[in-house]
């Protein structure tokens, strides 16, 4: 009897946890930049709004060996790119834009070219203020320039 209770409680918890991230984090205008055969990296861009303060701490995609959150910024007259340590802060109610030349999701060690008008599965990993991780599954269009929603 105890096992059934545990399974029921776990199933119930999963049912409540699954929609929780969907309600607290919204992703809009997501796109991945096209790549050509032999190219080893590209970026994914989007607008993320978290209802409650959270962090974008990572991601994964079957098209890439490595997925990291990166930042590009000018240091003097040199553009530098580096992984964001500890995750990207998503302040409550504020939209954070991941865009070329700024924050972005870096897809590295690409397994194949990403042609225009295809889609890429992308899983984003978030961590809330209590340290609880959650994931969001996306199907992201591949394009040469930003996709705009109307």
Secondary structure by P-SEA (a helix, b strand, c coil): caaaaaaaaaaaaaaaaaacccccccccbbbbbbbccccccbbbbbbbbbcccccccccccccccbbbbbbbbbcccbbbbbcccccccccccbbbbbcccccccccccccccccccbbbbbbbbbbccccbbbbbbbbbbbccbbbbcc
